[in-house]
Amino acid sequence: MIEPMKKVSIVLLNKERESALKSLRKIGLVHLEKVEGSSETLNAFKEYTNNAVISESILGEIKLPKKQNKSEALSKEQVIPLCATIVAKNERKKQLMEEISADANELERFAGWGTVCNEDFDYLNTKNIQLKMYEVPCDKYHQIDDKIKTILVNNDKKTVRFLIINGGEGRPENLIPEAFEVPFPRITTTALEEEIKRDEAEIAEIEAFYKESAVYLESIKAFRIALEKDIEFETINCGMEHEVLGTENDLAWISGFVPCADIEELKAKCAENQWALAYEDAEIDDATVPTKLKNNKFVSLIYPLTDFLGTVPGYNEYDISGWFLLFFTLFFGMIFGDGGYGLLVTIVALAMMIKGKLKKEPFSPMLGLVTLVGFATVIWGMVTCTWFGIAPEQLPLWLKNLSIPLISNAHETRLWTPFWVTEPGVGLSKNQNLQIFCFVLALIQLSIAHIKAAKRNISNKNGLKALGDFGSLMQLIGMFWIVLSMVVNSKVFPMLGSIGNVPVGKIEISLIAIGFVLSFVFANYEGSIRQSVLESCKNIISVLLGVVNVFSDIVSYIRLWAVGLAGAAISDTVNTMAGPILGHAILFIAAIALLVFGHGLNMILNLLSVIVHGVRLNTLEFSTHLGVSWSGIKYSPFKEDK
């Protein structure tokens, strides 16, 4: 459930602001509203953080010898100048590299000329001998006017390099257009080479300094993490609203949110610190109200996943943690699909839990979640007779008997014929049964979404809007049969016509039509049917596409079967490749390595598939039908690190 919140305002003496914030941080109950502040201290903290981040990036790329670690400790007073020096040297290194690049380009420009000394040209100029450097394509050199005095320097296959003697200040009038003047280098080419060597030597010194400083990487990280709390504190300290009368009794105040269950504790702490406290129920529509979830230990197993995804329901939305855990566990088992894989995952997770318990470490929800989904995979592998991709005929009989024939790999040829099918030879294969199971899951999960939405509207005394939810539910049920007909088997699930005396065609069309009308009229109801209809008319394209989206959302669940099928195919391929060499003693180790690599890679791919597909069905399809946009702010009280 989402815990109800109180909006609180705390008033205190401005002169005690800093000490009061330290006390408030020790209390650790108030999620403060965002404030913006500015001060010299805050600017300094931000500069320190920026320097620390850059220093971490630079030093983190340095590989030290195994015997040398990166854990030598430095105090805060030592880290600050070290990071500043690292950043300054980094800027200097960038400057040096730019200079080297520019000098190298300049040298490349004169590579065909050899050594060019500016001083020699200046000396000759004092003797009334003016020289200019030119280049021209080889086939054009002979076209130069004989009146222009030139000295051939050298040539290659494409270019002739020559000097023009006393050609005047500008370009000689009769010089062919293909000839272009080569500007003198910035300094003598020999000096450019020396400058590059000096810059490279200085870069080497900087890199040596980085290597020496790499042992302090952990100290820099710890300093940067500690700074985050300092920045948070100083931002609030300088951003708090306060009186500016300049008296001893000037007041300062700050607002935030506290769970209703903790308000009495906060009242006691405020009285103890002689702060004034005002509070009221948080407004449902206030987007700044944080969300705090409260569930039992079992449902809380889903929190590591939702924290990793950064998904938080809004304060006025639903807590779907329980449903998320239930369906994610089922989706994980279906996508991973292989009981052998699930067994490995479960054993590893249980071993790590036992190891942690022996070390008296706190229970890890992540390991609990891994154990749960691993067990679910074992169950799914058991009912489908899927174990490390091994062919069913090679498995023990008792494993085959544990499977369910309708979806088991051990009963591939068996067809299931529903009681209403009278046409000979018409039935459903194992894969079709699995597809039906996926679509049934879609119907159940999406129906839960609309039922929950309708129930909430009824509890909020907005029963007419609940009719819109029931309309969406009717569309979902009618579209479910159409999906079965179009995707699975149109003979078993006829889209039109009847099954016996049941007119399924009329029923499904009626459900979709009536559901569409109810949704169109009441989906936007907020006290006025007319306004609700007008709102639907404004978004008529989206409303019409919504019917198509119901179809696509149901079909989207077939990914559970498709991805699981792909994983099984990879397992079978790995076994087929390793099988021929597994019986040879010499190649036995190679076969084992191939099996480990192949199945390990398949498990990684399956895990990625779970993140992409298993999570998506919960956070997109299910959440969209429920109206959860994951726009919430996680409850994060102002408190000290433990």
Secondary structure as UniProt FT lines:
FT   STRAND          5..13
FT   HELIX           14..16
FT   HELIX           17..27
FT   STRAND          31..32
FT   HELIX           40..60
FT   TURN            66..67
FT   HELIX           76..109
FT   TURN            110..113
FT   HELIX           118..126
FT   TURN            127..128
FT   STRAND          131..137
FT   HELIX           138..143
FT   TURN            146..147
FT   STRAND          150..155
FT   STRAND          159..165
FT   TURN            173..174
FT   TURN            177..178
FT   STRAND          180..181
FT   HELIX           189..213
FT   HELIX           214..216
FT   HELIX           217..239
FT   STRAND          241..242
FT   TURN            248..249
FT   STRAND          251..259
FT   HELIX           260..262
FT   HELIX           263..272
FT   TURN            273..274
FT   STRAND          276..281
FT   TURN            284..285
FT   TURN            287..288
FT   STRAND          290..291
FT   TURN            297..298
FT   HELIX           299..302
FT   HELIX           303..309
FT   TURN            315..316
FT   HELIX           321..336
FT   HELIX           339..358
FT   TURN            359..360
FT   HELIX           365..384
FT   TURN            388..389
FT   HELIX           392..394
FT   HELIX           397..402
FT   TURN            405..407
FT   HELIX           409..411
FT   TURN            412..413
FT   TURN            419..420
FT   TURN            424..425
FT   HELIX           430..459
FT   TURN            460..461
FT   HELIX           463..483
FT   HELIX           484..488
FT   TURN            490..492
FT   TURN            500..501
FT   HELIX           504..522
FT   TURN            523..524
FT   HELIX           529..538
FT   HELIX           540..555
FT   HELIX           556..558
FT   HELIX           559..582
FT   TURN            585..587
FT   HELIX           588..609
FT   HELIX           610..614
FT   HELIX           615..616
FT   HELIX           617..622
FT   HELIX           623..626
FT   STRAND          633..634
//
